């Protein structure tokens, strides 16, 4: 019972601060999500889209142990030249099987700047900031509402 009283006391101390501060923190996180997502969205709508083929997954040994795999893919640019690119983003498990056809996009005039197009690979920072922003914002609203109900 003593633990529950201590927990309730901590909650009552935290509730007014969280109810006032969390919606603002959540809003800032949502603005950051938009700031990170907008340049990627612009790139996705202005770049040249091409179908690409996975050639191989290149292993990269991580300092301290472990391996990341970076997909190497190839495609034909607007002039018909065969371009091969190593993805700048890797993962601890191979995401693609050699021979898979995947969508890629590159900036006008720079086929070596191509990236693999997927929602998570393109917008992962914006998605994470958005999820945390919504959660913190909603938690702040709930705490604020509980504080108002307790006051009345």
N, C-alpha and C positions, 0 to 999 in steps of 0.2 A: 504494500500500500504506500510506503514511503516513496518508492520509485515513481509510482503513478502521480503522487502529489508533486514531486519534483518536476516531472514531465509536464504536468498541467501548469505549474508556475513558470517554467521556461517558455511554454507556449503563450501564456498570457503576456509575458514580457516581449516576446517576438512578434505577436500578432499585429500590434499597431504599426510597427516599423515595416514589417513585410507587406501589410495591406496598403501602405502608402508608397513604398519604394518598388515593389515587384512589378506593378504595371508599367512603370517607367523603364525599368531594366528590360522587361519583355519587349517594350516598344523599340528600345534602342537595338536589341538583338534582331528584331524584325527589319529595322532599317538597314542594319549591317547585312542581313540576308539578301535584301534587295540590292545593296551596293555590290555584293559579290556576284549575284546572279545576273545583273543587267549586262555587264561586259560579255559574259559568256553567251547570253541570249543574243546580243548584237552579232557576235562572231558566228553563232549558229545560223543566223539569218543572212549574213553577208558573205559567208565563205562558199567555196566550191565543194559540193557534195559528190562523193564518188563511192562506188562499191569497192571494197578492198578484200584481199585474201590474206589470212594469217599464214605466215611462212614458218615461224618457229616461236617458241617461248625461250627467251634468253635468260639464263640464271645469273643472278647477281648476289654474291655472298655478302651478308650484312655483318658489319663489325659487331662482335659479341655473340655471333651465332645466328643461324637461320639463313634462309634464301628467299629472295624476291624474284619473281618471274616477270620480265618485260616482254610483251608481245611485239614481234617484228612483223610488219605487214607490207603488202605491195599493192599498187594500183596504177592505173594509167591516168596521167594528167590530161588537161584540155588539149594539149598538142599531140597526145598519143604516146608520150614517153613513159617507159616503165620506171616507176619510182618505188624505192624501198625505204621504209622508215621504221626506226625503233621507237616505240611508244615511250613518252616521258613518264608515264604512270605505270607502276607495276603492282603486283599483289603477292601475298605469300603462297597462294595456290594458283596454278595456271588457270586463267579465266577462259581461254580460248583453245580450241584444238587446231593444230595445223591443218589447213585446208578449208577452215570455216570462212564463209563470206560475211563480212561485217560492214556497217556503214562508217565512212570516214569523211572528214571535212578538212579543208586547208584554206589558208588565206589566199586571196587573189595574188597570183604571181609568186607564191612561195609554197610549192608542194612539199618541201622538206619540213614545213611546219604543220604537217597533217597530224590530226589526233583521231582516235577512235570515238565515235559518237554513241553515247548512251546517257540516259538521264543521270545515273549515279556518277559516272566518270566526269561528266560535264558540270554538274551542279552540286557535287557532294558537300562543299563548304556551305553553300546557300541553303541546302536542305537541312543540314545539321543546325545551323544558326536559326532557321525558321522554326524547327521543332522545339528547340530550347526556348526561343522567344515566345512561342505560343504557350508552352507549359508554364513559364515564369509569369507571363502576363495573366493567364487564367488563375494561377495560384494566388497572385496578388489580388485579383478581383474577389476570389472566394474569401480570402482573409479579410479584405475590406468589408465585404458583406456581413461576415460573422461579427466583426467589430461593431458595425452599425446595428445589427440585431441585438447584440448584447447591451448596447447603449440605450436602446428604446425599451 
